[in-house]
């Protein structure tokens, strides 16, 4: 590729830097051959690594490198697809990865060249009030056909990012300097990429053609994954990922410093880090994820300050500083609460058990510890305590529960449905295994509501589905995530290396006792909460969790299907009862003034986040920001007044407030409906016996 070599030489001459030398090793060749072999032998869909998968892998690789369409021109993408699209599978099976490096070298050369172009353009003091627009997502932007078109895209990008920084309450000079440092740091970070980094990107371009949950981890990346999964490390307690140029908060871990503070939310983006609370904030937009994680992580009892761009907001709008004290992040166990719900002069006691995940300390049990952590043991104990405190009905709160130990979900289901089948697992050999609860007896046979949301996933869906299928309770909330696949982890040890990499490969699917998959579609609630009820208090900080989150939004997600049902006792909640519960709930929602205001808030947020482009015009953006801020503040204060709460002067104040949990309140009202129906049925039975 003469073009690649020519651009590369020009870029190095301009910067005076030298990039990391990239060489494919025997270990890389051996690894790719083993990953391909595992995929063909063990993946659930019995895939064949053929020309079709080859082309899709190559497209994924190009998208992972340049999904924003800021580096490759259209004819360069076409060249690689034409040259290697049908040959990459054969090269992988032989362990040949020269095409991977060829594409990456061109990517690195063009990225360097365009950063040089952007830095030169910054020196001209670009005009920030133009008639042009910036398309927010790369997938909505065509790939430029010429160098002139790409330069125009980069001029727009520089102006757009300058506007974002100025809107973040900086002077033009401060914004330009921050952007200059950002581009120089991104270029330097690019030069630090080694062959292992490139290899990992390519391996995941391949595994993600299979399904969203099949993943390759290099030895270094697996250690990071292990830390995240163990949830035992010193830091702020948040699971982070990368999205475009941002570090994205994927999950706030229960019990960590961020969770206890209460202001950080899933979907927020970290744009700056002050590692010691000194007032010196390092801009981290465009950084590698592992470098940002390294900045944030640190010893317990030390300060760290993050600049946060709330989820759903356009870049540059209303970021805020979040000061935290690092601590040891430990897994939080199940918790209980007793609610007193008044209805027509009568008070009802409703117990709530929150299960953040399904945990089980196998090592503690093997060591003979009497109080080893187990979600089933803890929930069983909490139910006993709630019963002694007078709870007549129960809510299982599975919101934001992303799953955990499968056997715990099965045994926990037994506390409500007794002994019997809970879930079926179907593998690539067409074998079906019925997993049963054989140990736990029923400990709660009273009115039961299971509260779920879009982030209830995997083992949570198994538990909710079992309670629904056995007719033991009413599922309330939103359709769940839809993660109904099973993964195995394989060690991929390289020649001459002590630490192996890992391959997680989807090898099965979960099915309900009815034979329906939980994959893709999730569990549909019996009673659906409106988006307003489900999201409060999260809706105020600018995030609305919708259908764009979940398995159905993931590329290459395995489909929903069915297998034969297994033999089980039980059935759905009585149709007449469910119809009455739904009607009562809909009436309450229609009369709730809180939800009326929240629906308006959600509509405004959806209109904002649904925008595909923004004007490259500072004054219009600033005016739009001020109007939206005033509208949101007015709507929020109206809602606070309805709830006899004091008004606020800034939306940031809302993150620290103890807001009512509307979804939990709605669920408790459904429990009261069940208790009243139960009481009416008992009275009718008593009268009938008298006659």
C-alpha positions in Angstrom: 0.0 0.0 0.0 2.0 3.0 -1.3 -0.7 5.3 0.0 -0.3 4.1 3.5 3.5 4.4 3.4 3.3 7.9 1.9 0.9 9.3 4.5 2.8 7.6 7.3 6.2 9.2 6.4 4.6 12.6 6.1 2.9 12.3 9.5 6.1 11.2 11.3 8.1 14.1 9.7 5.4 16.5 11.1 5.4 15.2 14.6 8.9 14.0 15.2 7.4 11.0 17.2 7.9 7.3 16.4 5.0 4.8 16.9 5.3 1.4 18.5 6.7 -1.2 16.1 4.0 -3.8 15.3 4.9 -7.4 14.8 2.7 -10.5 14.8 4.2 -13.2 17.0 3.9 -17.0 16.9 1.7 -16.6 20.0 -0.8 -14.5 18.1 -0.8 -16.9 15.2 -1.4 -19.9 17.5 -4.2 -18.0 19.4 -6.2 -17.0 16.3 -6.1 -20.6 15.1 -7.3 -21.9 18.5 -10.1 -19.2 18.7 -11.4 -20.2 15.3 -11.3 -23.9 16.2 -13.2 -23.3 19.4 -15.8 -21.1 17.6 -16.5 -23.8 15.0 -16.5 -26.6 17.5 -18.3 -25.1 20.6 -20.5 -22.1 19.6 -24.2 -22.6 20.1 -25.1 -21.9 16.5 -22.6 -24.4 15.0 -21.1 -21.6 13.0 -18.7 -22.1 10.0 -15.9 -19.6 9.6 -16.5 -19.0 5.9 -16.4 -16.2 3.3 -19.6 -14.7 4.7 -18.3 -14.5 8.3 -14.9 -13.3 6.9 -16.5 -10.3 5.3 -18.6 -9.5 8.4 -15.4 -9.8 10.6 -13.6 -7.4 8.3 -16.4 -4.9 8.5 -16.5 -5.1 12.2 -12.7 -4.6 12.4 -13.0 -1.4 10.2 -15.9 -0.2 12.4 -14.1 -0.8 15.6 -11.1 1.2 14.3 -13.1 3.9 12.6 -16.8 3.7 13.5 -17.0 7.5 13.5 -15.8 7.6 9.8 -13.1 10.1 10.5 -10.0 8.3 9.1 -10.7 5.9 6.2 -12.0 7.2 2.9 -14.7 5.3 1.0 -12.3 3.9 -1.6 -9.9 2.6 1.1 -12.7 0.8 2.9 -13.8 -0.7 -0.5 -10.3 -1.7 -1.3 -9.9 -3.7 1.9 -13.3 -5.4 1.6 -12.6 -6.3 -2.1 -9.1 -7.6 -1.4 -9.6 -9.5 1.9 -13.4 -9.8 2.4 -13.5 -13.4 1.1 -9.9 -14.4 2.1 -9.7 -13.4 5.8 -11.2 -16.6 7.0 -8.6 -18.7 5.2 -5.8 -16.4 6.6 -7.1 -16.8 10.2 -7.2 -20.6 9.9 -3.6 -20.5 8.8 -2.7 -18.1 11.5 -1.8 -15.3 9.0 -2.6 -11.8 10.2 -0.7 -9.6 7.8 -4.0 -8.0 6.5 -4.9 -7.0 10.1 -1.6 -5.1 10.5 -1.9 -3.6 7.0 -5.3 -2.1 7.8 -4.1 -0.9 11.2 -1.0 0.8 9.8 -3.1 2.8 7.4 -5.5 3.7 10.2 -2.7 4.9 12.4 -1.1 6.9 9.6 -4.3 8.6 8.6 -5.2 9.3 12.2 -1.9 10.9 12.8 -2.2 12.9 9.6 -5.7 14.2 10.6 -4.7 15.1 14.1 -1.9 17.2 12.6 -4.4 18.8 10.3 -6.7 19.6 13.3 -3.9 21.1 15.3 -3.0 23.4 12.4 -6.6 24.4 11.9 -6.9 25.2 15.7 -4.2 27.9 15.2 -6.5 29.8 12.7 -9.1 30.5 15.4 -12.1 28.8 13.7 -15.4 30.6 13.3 -17.9 29.1 15.8 -21.1 30.6 14.4 -21.7 28.8 11.0 -24.6 27.4 9.0 -23.1 23.9 9.1 -24.3 21.0 11.3 -22.5 18.2 13.1 -24.0 14.7 12.7 -23.7 13.1 16.1 -23.2 9.5 15.3 -20.9 7.9 12.8 -23.5 5.4 11.6 -25.6 8.3 10.4 -22.7 9.9 8.5 -21.5 8.8 5.1 -17.8 7.8 4.7 -16.1 10.7 2.9 -15.2 10.0 -0.7 -12.2 12.4 -1.0 -9.4 14.0 1.1 -11.2 17.4 0.6 -14.4 16.0 2.1 -12.5 14.5 5.0 -10.8 17.8 5.7 -14.3 19.5 5.8 -15.5 16.8 8.3 -12.4 17.5 10.5 -13.0 21.3 10.4 -16.6 20.6 11.5 -15.3 18.3 14.2 -12.9 20.9 15.6 -15.5 23.6 15.7 -18.1 21.3 17.2 -15.7 20.2 20.0 -14.6 23.8 20.6 -18.3 24.7 21.1 -18.8 21.9 23.6 -15.8 23.1 25.6 -17.0 26.7 25.6 -20.5 25.6 26.7 -18.7 23.9 29.6 -18.0 27.3 31.0 -14.6 27.9 29.5 -13.2 30.9 27.7 -12.3 30.4 24.0 -8.6 30.4 24.8 -9.1 27.8 27.5 -11.2 25.6 25.2 -8.7 25.8 22.4 -5.8 24.9 24.7 -7.8 22.0 26.2 -8.6 20.7 22.7 -5.0 21.0 21.5 -3.9 18.9 24.5 -6.6 16.4 23.9 -5.5 15.9 20.3 -1.9 15.6 21.2 -2.6 13.1 23.9 -4.8 11.0 21.6 -1.9 11.0 19.0 0.6 10.0 21.7 -1.8 7.3 23.0 -2.1 5.9 19.5 1.7 5.6 19.2 1.6 3.5 22.4 -0.7 0.8 20.9 1.3 -2.4 20.5 0.6 -5.6 18.6 -1.3 -7.1 21.5 -3.7 -4.2 21.5 -4.3 -4.5 17.7 -4.7 -8.3 18.0 -7.3 -7.9 20.8 -9.3 -5.5 18.7 -9.3 -7.8 15.7 -10.2 -10.9 17.8 -13.2 -9.1 19.2 -14.2 -8.0 15.7 -14.4 -11.7 15.0 -16.1 -12.9 18.2 -18.7 -10.2 18.0 -19.8 -11.5 14.6 -20.9 -14.6 16.5 -23.0 -12.8 19.2 -22.7 -9.9 21.6 -21.4 -12.0 24.6 -18.6 -14.0 22.9 -15.5 -12.1 23.7 -11.7 -12.5 23.6 -9.6 -11.2 26.5 -5.8 -10.8 26.3 -4.0 -11.7 29.5 -3.9 -8.1 30.6 -7.6 -7.4 29.7 -8.7 -10.6 31.4 -7.2 -9.4 34.7 -9.2 -6.2 34.4 -12.3 -8.3 33.7 -11.6 -10.5 36.7 -11.4 -7.4 38.9 -14.7 -6.2 37.6 -16.4 -9.6 38.1 -15.0 -10.1 41.6 -16.1 -6.6 42.5 -13.3 -6.5 45.1 -10.9 -3.7 44.4 -10.0 -0.2 45.5 -11.8 2.6 43.5 -15.1 4.3 43.1 -17.3 1.2 42.4 -18.3 1.7 38.8 -18.1 -0.6 35.7 -16.8 1.5 32.8 -16.8 1.0 29.0 -15.8 2.9 25.9 -18.3 4.6 23.6 -17.0 6.7 20.7 -14.4 9.1 22.4 -16.0 8.8 25.8 -15.6 6.7 28.9 -19.1 5.5 29.7 -20.5 4.4 33.1 -22.1 1.0 32.4 -23.0 0.2 35.9 -22.7 1.7 39.4 -21.8 -1.2 41.6 -23.9 -1.7 44.7 -22.2 -0.8 48.0 -19.3 1.2 46.4 -18.4 4.8 47.0 -20.3 6.0 43.9 -23.4 4.1 44.9 -23.3 5.5 48.4 -22.9 9.0 47.0 -25.9 8.5 44.8 -25.1 11.1 42.0 -23.4 8.9 39.4 -25.7 7.0 37.1 -25.4 4.3 34.4 -25.2 6.1 31.1 -23.2 9.1 32.4 -19.9 9.9 30.7 -16.6 10.8 32.4 -14.9 13.7 30.6 -12.3 14.7 33.1 -10.4 13.2 36.2 -8.6 15.0 39.0 -6.7 12.1 40.6 -6.0 13.7 43.9 -8.7 16.3 44.4 -6.2 19.1 43.7 -8.2 21.2 41.3 -6.2 20.1 38.3 -8.7 18.2 36.0 -7.2 16.1 33.2 -9.4 16.0 30.1 -9.9 12.3 29.3 -12.1 12.5 26.1 -10.4 10.3 23.6 -8.3 8.4 26.1 -8.0 4.6 26.1 -10.3 3.0 28.6 -7.6 1.3 30.6 -5.7 4.6 31.0 -8.8 6.3 32.4 -9.4 3.3 34.7 -5.8 3.6 36.0 -6.4 7.3 36.8 -9.6 6.7 38.7 -8.5 3.6 40.6 -6.4 4.2 43.7 -5.9 3.5 47.4 -8.8 3.6 49.8 -9.6 6.8 51.6 -8.0 9.0 48.9 -10.0 11.6 47.0 -10.8 11.7 43.3 -12.9 14.2 41.4 -14.6 13.4 38.1 -16.1 15.7 35.5 -19.4 14.1 34.5 -21.5 14.7 31.4 -24.9 13.3 32.3 -26.3 10.4 30.1 -28.5 11.6 27.3 -27.1 15.2 27.2 -25.4 16.5 24.1 -21.7 17.0 24.7 -20.9 20.3 26.4 -24.3 20.6 28.2 -24.4 20.8 32.0 -21.5 18.7 33.1 -20.8 18.8 36.8 -18.0 17.9 39.2 -18.3 14.7 41.3 -16.0 14.4 44.3 -15.6 10.9 45.7 -13.5 9.1 48.2 -12.1 5.9 47.0 -12.8 2.8 49.0 -12.7 -1.0 48.8 -15.7 -2.1 46.7 -17.4 -5.1 48.1 -20.5 -6.9 46.9 -23.6 -5.7 48.5 -26.0 -8.3 49.8 -29.8 -8.5 49.8 -31.6 -5.8 51.9 -35.1 -5.5 53.3 -37.6 -2.7 54.0 -41.0 -2.6 55.5 -43.5 -0.2 53.9 -46.7 1.0 55.5 -49.3 1.6 52.7 -52.5 3.4 53.5 -55.7 2.7 51.5 -59.1 4.1 52.4 -58.3 4.4 56.1 -56.7 0.9 56.4 -52.9 0.4 56.7 -51.2 -2.5 55.0 -47.7 -3.7 55.8 -45.7 -4.6 52.7 -42.2 -6.1 52.8 -39.6 -5.3 50.3 -36.5 -7.5 49.6 -33.9 -5.9 47.2 -31.6 -8.4 45.5 -28.7 -6.5 43.7 -27.3 -9.7 42.2 -27.2 -13.5 42.8 -24.1 -14.1 44.9 -22.6 -17.2 46.4 -19.3 -17.6 48.3 -18.2 -21.1 47.4 -14.8 -20.7 49.0 -16.5 -19.6 52.3 -18.7 -22.6 52.3 -15.9 -25.0 51.6 -13.9 -23.4 54.4 -16.8 -24.2 56.8 -18.0 -20.7 57.4 -21.4 -20.7 59.0 -22.4 -17.3 57.6 -20.9 -17.5 54.1 -22.6 -15.1 51.7 -25.5 -16.6 49.7 -28.4 -14.6 48.2 -30.8 -17.5 48.9 -29.8 -17.8 52.5 -30.0 -14.0 53.0 -33.4 -13.7 51.3 -34.8 -16.6 53.3 -33.6 -14.9 56.5 -35.0 -11.5 55.5 -38.4 -12.9 54.6 -38.5 -14.5 58.1 -37.7 -11.1 59.7 -40.3 -9.3 57.6 -42.9 -11.9 58.5 -42.2 -11.3 62.2 -42.5 -7.6 61.6 -46.0 -8.0 60.3 -45.5 -8.0 56.5 -48.7 -9.3 54.8 -47.4 -8.9 51.2 -44.0 -9.0 49.6 -42.1 -7.2 46.8 -39.0 -8.8 45.3 -37.0 -5.9 43.8 -34.9 -7.1 40.9 -34.3 -3.7 39.3 -30.8 -3.3 37.8 -30.0 -6.8 38.9 -27.7 -8.0 36.0 -27.6 -11.6 37.2 -24.9 -13.7 38.9 -24.7 -17.3 40.1 -27.3 -19.4 38.2 -27.7 -22.0 41.0 -28.6 -19.2 43.4 -31.4 -18.0 41.1 -32.7 -21.5 40.9 -32.7 -22.1 44.7 -34.1 -18.6 45.4 -37.0 -19.4 43.1 -37.7 -22.4 45.3 -38.5 -20.1 48.2 -41.6 -19.1 46.3 -42.5 -22.1 44.0 -41.2 -25.0 46.0 -39.4 -28.0 44.6 -39.5 -28.5 40.8 -38.1 -27.4 37.5 -37.0 -23.7 37.2 -35.2 -23.3 33.9 -34.1 -25.3 30.9 -30.7 -25.1 29.2 -30.4 -26.1 25.5 -26.9 -26.6 23.9 -25.5 -26.8 20.4 -25.8 -30.6 20.4 -29.6 -30.2 20.8 -29.5 -31.5 24.3 -31.8 -30.0 26.9 -31.1 -30.1 30.6 -33.9 -29.2 33.1 -32.4 -27.5 36.1 -34.5 -28.0 39.2 -34.8 -26.7 42.7 -34.4 -29.9 44.8 -33.5 -28.4 48.2 -35.5 -25.3 49.1 -39.0 -25.5 50.4 -41.5 -22.7 50.0 -41.1 -20.0 52.7 -43.5 -17.4 51.3 -46.9 -18.3 49.9 -48.6 -14.9 50.4 -49.2 -12.1 47.9 -46.1 -11.5 45.8 -45.0 -8.8 43.3 -41.7 -9.1 41.4 -40.4 -5.6 40.4 -38.2 -5.5 37.2 -36.8 -3.0 34.8 -34.9 -3.0 31.5 -31.6 -3.7 33.3 -32.9 -6.8 35.0 -31.0 -9.5 33.1 -29.9 -13.1 32.9 -30.5 -14.9 36.3 -33.0 -12.1 37.2 -35.0 -13.0 34.2 -34.9 -16.7 35.1 -36.3 -16.0 38.6 -39.0 -13.6 37.4 -40.0 -16.0 34.6 -40.3 -18.9 37.0 -42.5 -17.0 39.4 -44.7 -15.8 36.5 -45.0 -19.3 35.0 -45.9 -20.9 38.3 -48.5 -18.3 38.9 -46.9 -17.4 42.2 -46.7 -13.7 41.7 -47.3 -10.7 39.5 -44.4 -9.2 37.6 -44.5 -5.4 37.5 -42.3 -3.0 35.7 -40.7 -2.9 32.2 -39.7 -5.7 29.8 -36.4 -7.1 31.0 -33.1 -7.0 29.2 -33.3 -10.3 27.2 -30.0 -11.9 28.0 -30.8 -15.6 27.7 -27.5 -17.1 26.6 -25.0 -19.2 28.5 -21.2 -18.7 28.1 -18.2 -20.9 28.8 -14.7 -19.6 29.5 -11.8 -21.2 27.7 -8.1 -20.6 28.5 -6.0 -19.6 25.4 -2.4 -20.1 26.6 0.2 -18.7 24.3 3.5 -20.4 23.6 6.1 -19.1 26.1 3.7 -17.1 28.2 2.7 -17.8 31.8 -0.6 -15.9 31.8 -3.3 -17.3 29.4 -5.8 -15.2 27.5 -9.5 -16.1 27.8 -12.3 -16.7 25.3 -15.9 -16.5 26.5 -18.0 -18.4 24.0 -21.8 -18.7 23.9 -22.6 -22.4 24.1 -26.2 -22.5 25.2 -29.5 -20.7 25.8 -31.9 -20.5 28.7 -35.6 -21.4 28.3 -38.5 -21.1 30.7 -40.3 -24.1 31.9 -43.0 -23.2 29.3 -40.3 -23.7 26.6 -40.1 -20.0 25.7 -36.7 -18.4 25.5 -35.8 -15.4 27.6 -33.3 -14.4 24.9 -33.9 -11.2 23.0 -37.5 -10.6 24.2 -36.8 -10.8 27.9 -39.7 -11.2 30.4 -42.8 -9.2 29.7 -44.4 -7.8 32.9 -48.0 -8.6 33.8 -48.4 -4.9 34.7 -46.3 -2.4 32.7 -45.2 0.7 34.5 -45.1 3.9 32.4 -41.6 5.1 31.5 -42.1 7.9 34.0 -42.9 5.7 36.9 -40.1 3.2 36.0 -37.4 5.8 35.7 -37.9 8.2 38.6 -35.6 9.3 40.2 -33.2 8.5 37.3 -35.2 10.5 34.8 -34.3 13.8 36.3 -30.6 13.4 35.8 -31.2 13.1 32.0 -31.3 9.4 31.3 -34.3 7.5 30.0 -33.8 3.8 29.7 -35.6 2.6 26.6 -35.6 0.0 23.9 -32.2 1.1 22.7 -30.8 -0.7 25.8 -31.1 -4.4 26.0 -30.3 -7.6 24.0 -32.6 -6.6 21.1 -30.5 -3.5 20.5 -27.3 -5.5 20.2 -25.9 -6.5 16.8 -25.8 -10.3 16.1 -27.9 -11.1 19.1 -29.2 -14.7 19.0 -33.0 -14.9 18.2 -35.9 -15.7 20.4 -37.3 -19.2 19.9 -39.0 -22.1 21.7 -38.4 -25.7 22.7 -40.9 -28.2 24.2 -42.1 -27.3 27.7 -41.1 -29.4 30.6 -43.6 -30.9 33.1 -44.3 -28.5 35.9 -47.2 -27.6 38.2 -48.7 -24.2 38.2 -50.0 -21.7 35.7 -50.5 -18.0 35.2 -52.3 -15.7 37.6 -56.1 -16.0 37.2 -57.2 -13.9 34.2 -60.0 -12.1 36.0 -57.7 -11.2 38.9 -55.0 -9.9 36.5 -57.5 -7.8 34.5 -58.7 -6.2 37.8 -55.1 -5.5 38.9 -54.2 -3.9 35.5 -57.4 -1.7 35.5 -56.7 -0.5 39.1 -53.1 0.3 38.2 -54.0 2.2 35.0 -56.5 4.3 36.9 -53.9 5.2 39.6 -51.4 6.2 36.9 -53.9 8.4 35.1 -54.7 10.2 38.3 -51.1 10.6 39.5 -50.0 14.3 39.2 -46.3 13.2 39.6 -46.5 11.0 36.5 -48.1 13.8 34.4 -45.1 16.0 35.0 -42.6 13.2 34.5 -44.2 12.3 31.1 -43.5 15.8 29.9 -39.9 15.5 31.2 -39.4 12.2 29.4 -40.8 13.6 26.2 -38.4 16.5 26.3 -35.5 14.2 26.9 -36.5 11.9 24.1 -36.7 14.8 21.7 -33.2 15.9 22.8 -31.5 12.6 22.6 -33.3 11.7 19.4 -31.6 14.5 17.5 -29.2 13.2 14.8 -27.4 16.5 14.4 -26.5 19.8 16.1 -25.8 23.2 14.7 -22.2 24.3 14.5 -23.3 27.6 15.9 -22.2 28.7 19.4 -24.9 31.3 20.0 -27.7 29.0 18.9 -26.4 26.2 21.0 -26.0 28.5 24.0 -29.5 29.8 23.7 -30.9 26.3 23.2 -29.1 25.2 26.3 -30.5 28.0 28.4 -34.0 27.5 27.2 -33.9 23.7 28.0 -32.3 24.3 31.4 -35.0 26.8 32.3 -37.8 24.4 31.1 -36.3 21.5 33.0 -35.8 23.5 36.2 -39.4 24.8 36.0 -40.8 21.3 35.5 -38.8 19.9 38.3 -39.8 22.6 40.7 -43.4 22.1 39.8 -43.0 18.4 40.6 -41.3 19.2 43.9 -44.1 21.6 44.9 -46.7 18.9 44.2 -44.8 16.7 46.6 -44.4 19.5 49.2 -40.6 19.6 48.7 -38.6 22.8 48.6 -37.6 24.2 45.2 -34.1 24.0 43.8 -32.0 26.6 42.1 -29.9 24.1 40.0 -30.7 20.7 38.5 -27.4 19.4 40.0 -29.0 19.7 43.4 -31.5 17.0 42.5 -28.8 14.3 42.4 -28.2 14.6 46.1 -31.8 14.6 47.1 -33.7 11.6 48.5 -36.5 11.4 45.9 -39.5 9.1 46.2 -39.4 5.8 44.4 -42.5 5.9 42.3 -42.0 2.4 40.8 -41.8 0.9 44.3 -44.9 2.9 45.4 -46.8 1.6 42.3 -45.7 -2.0 43.1 -46.8 -1.6 46.7 -50.2 -0.6 45.5 -50.5 -3.7 43.5 -49.6 -5.8 46.6 -52.4 -3.9 48.4 -54.8 -4.8 45.6 -53.8 -8.5 46.0 -54.3 -8.3 49.8 -57.8 -6.8 49.4 -58.7 -9.5 46.8 -57.4 -12.1 49.2 -59.5 -10.7 52.0 -62.6 -10.5 49.9 -62.1 -14.1 48.8 -61.7 -15.3 52.4 -64.9 -13.5 53.4 -66.8 -15.0 50.5 -65.6 -18.5 51.4 -66.6 -18.0 55.1 -70.1 -16.8 54.1 -70.5 -19.7 51.7 -69.6 -22.2 54.5 -72.3 -20.7 56.7 -74.9 -21.6 54.1 
